[in-house]
Structure formats: structure tokens, C-alpha cells
């Protein structure tokens, strides 16, 4: 299997962009061999948010008690569920022609990329955006940038915290609020938004510089 999701052109105005906001729940950290046990994609497009994809998966490994305590997902619930490889094609369709976004994007991107490789397909293309990093740039007054704090500040409810579908939807609403702030600062295109996202903190100019080319897909460290 070689198909891969594509991303929109950098020149596209941000109000016309399709943003795929991803959240994963896992059996543990990537360095300890953790696997995805739940994944969801919420789409933000033209100001509207909807859940485009969600799947509870058999991770192929026992779920540690602390993960069950955090997420409420048990080994019994994932027994007989599909493996990642069985839902990968549908997942990539949800990500196609969209900008990959996540809160603490390095975490979600790393797991998704690893699962795609294990399933014999490339990771989605494009430049992943991190809403933690965008919050640093666009809401510098916030001292804490965890999802609970940011959603509370923006008045966003999340009745399914630590479930992939709940956190993906909440993050999409956070992104919508951040994009409104970006527009107020003169950010007009996806290229400008990526420039703002990647910009070192000491740069204060409102108008982003023109980027020569799309960067290689990777999760941006914070």
C-alpha cells in the first residue's frame, strides 16, 4: 500500500483551508513501544467543525492500568476491534487535502507516522501544525498551554477529555479561535500561518515573510 494524504497549496487563503485536527490515545510513550488504541480526526473548514473519523483500535498489546484510568478504555473494549492497518486507508482519506494539526503535534505525529510505516504506507504529507505552538504565538498572555487550560480560557467545552474524539473536537475549536487571532494580525494564507508557527519567539513582526518552499513533513518541537 503506497497511497498517502496530500496537503493544500501554501498560497491558499486560511479561510479556504481544510484543517484535519488529529488526536490519538496510546498504550504508552513512543520510546517504550506504545501503540495507538484510539484515533480521531476533526475537520475545521470554512469556520465549521465536524468529526470526520474516529476508531477504537486493538493496539496489539495490553493496555496498562494507568492508561485505562486516564482514558476509561479497557482491554475488553478493544478486544476484536480492528488494527491500525485495517483503518489506515479510511483515515488517510480524512486527512487528504488538509493541514495536519494537533495539540502537542510532535506526540500525535510521531505515533501516526510510526503506525503508517508499520502498515506499509507513508505518513501523510504536508507541514504539521501544533496548537500549543500557535497558542504561544497568538495568545502569549496565557501562562499555561495544556488543552484543559486553553479550552477553559476560550470557553470551549470538552465532555470527552482523554478520548480521541473529544480532544480532537476541542482542539479544532481552539484552532478556530487561534485562526481568528491570526487573521487579526494580518495572516492571510497557509504560507503565512506556517511562517508564524515556525517563527522564533523573539520575532515580533505581524506580517509573516514569504517562505521559499514547503518544509519536509515533521512535527515541530516545542
N, C-alpha and C positions, 0 to 999 in steps of 0.2 A: 504494500500500500504506500503510495507516494504523494497523495494529494495533500495540500496544505492551504490553510486560510490565507487570504490576501488582505492588505490594508489599503485604505483610501489614499488618494494623492495628497501630497503635502500642501498643495495650493488650495485645497477645498476649504471654504469658509467653515468655521467651527459650528455655526448653526445648521449646517448641512451634513455634518459628520455623524457617523454611526459609531457609538462607543459601546463596546462589549465589556461590561464590568463583571469580573470573574472573582469567585471566592471558592476556596477548597477547604475541606476539613480532612485531616490526615491522622494516621496512626502514630505519628511522632515526627521528629525532625528529619530533614533530608540526610544529614550525616549519619544518622542511626538507622537508615534504611526505611524511613517512613513511607507509606503509600497513601494515595488518595482514597478516602472512603465516601466522600460526598463532594460533588462539584455542581456549581450553578453559574449561569450567565444571565445577567440582567442587561437589557438594551436601553440605552438612552439615545433617543433620536428625535430631533425637532422638538425638544422640550418634554417629550413623553417617555415614561419609564415603564417597561414591562418585563416579565420574566420569560426569557426565550428558551432556556434549557435548564433542567435540573436532573440529577441522577444520584441515587444512593447506590454505592458500589460494594461488591465483595473485594476487599483490598488484598486478599490472598495471604493475610496474616492476622493473628489475633489482635483485637482492639484492647489496648491497655486500659485498666480501670480508670486512670486519671482522664483519659480521653472520653470514656463513657460518662464520667461525672461532669465533664465540661460540656459535651455536646448532647448527651442523652441518647446517643447512638450505641446500640448493643451488638454483640456478636450475633445474637438471634435475629436481629433486624436485617443484617446484611447477608445472612445465610441464603444462598440461592439467588442473590442479586447478580447482575451482570458484572463482568470485569471491565476495566477501563477500555481495553481493546475493542470490546463489543459496542461501546457507545462513542468511540472516538470520531467516526465519520459524521455522526449527527452533531456532535459537539463542534467540530470544525466548521460545519455549515452555519452554526450560530455565531461563530467568530468571523466568518468570511466578510470581507469588505468592511471591517470595523477596526477601530483602535482598541487595542487590549489595555484594560485599566484594572487596577486592583489596589486595595489598601495594604500598604507594605508589599508592593508588587514583586519584590525580589522573592519572597516566600512562595507566592502563588505561581509565579512564572517558572521558578526552579522545579517545582513539583510537576507542573503541566508539561514542561519540556522533557523531563525525565520519563514521564509516563508515555508521551508520544514516541520517544526513541524506543522504549521497550515494546511499543505496539507496532514498530516498524514504519513510522511516518515522521516527517519533520515537524518541528514545533511551528506554531502559527508565525507568520511574518509580521513585520511592522515594528514600531517603536513603542514598547510598553510604557504606560504612564502610571505613576504612583500617586494616589490621592494624599498620602502622607506628605510627600514632597511638594505637591501642589498646594497643600494647606500651609506649609512653611512659606511658600512664595506669596500666596494670596490672602492668608489670614495670619500674619505674623504676630498678631496680638494674642493668639492662643498659646498658652504655656504647655498644654498637653495635646497630643495629636492622635491618641488612640481612638479607635472607632467609637467607643462609648462616649467619650468626651466631645468629639466633633459632632456626632449626631445630636447630642443634647444641646450644644451651642446653636446649631442650625434648626432646632426644633423638629428633628426627624425621629419618628418612632421606629423601633425595631423589635417587634414582638417575638422574633425567632432568632435571638442572639446565639452565636456559635453554631448555627445551622447555615449551610452554604447559601440556601435560597434567601434567608432572612438578611444575612450580611451582604450578599450581592445587591439586593434591592436597596438596602440602606446606603451602601456605598454609591450606588447610582444616583440617589437623591443628593448625597454630599457632592458628587461631581457636578450635578446640575447647579447647585448653589455656587460652587467654585468657578464654573464657566461664566456665570453671570458677573462675578467679580473680575474675571479675566477680560470680559468684553468692556467693562467699565474702565479698564486700564489700557484699552486700545488694542487688545489681542483680537485679531480678525481671522486668521487662518490656522489650520492644523500646524503648519510650519512654525508660526509664531508661538503657538501653545507649547510645542515641543522645546523651542528655544527657551521659553520662560521656565519650563520644567527642568531643563538641564543647566540653567544659568547658576553660576556660583552665587552664594548668598550676598556677597559684597557688592554685586552689580545692582544698582537701584533704578536704572532707566526703565521707563514704562514701555517704550516701543521696542519690541524684540528685533534683533538683527536678522538678516536673511541667512539661512543655513544653506551651504553649498550642496548637500546631499543627505539622503536619509541614512541614519546611523544603523549599524548592524544590530539586529534584534538582541536585546538582553535586558535584564531587569536592572533598574538604576539603583545603586547602593544609596543608602541614606546615612 
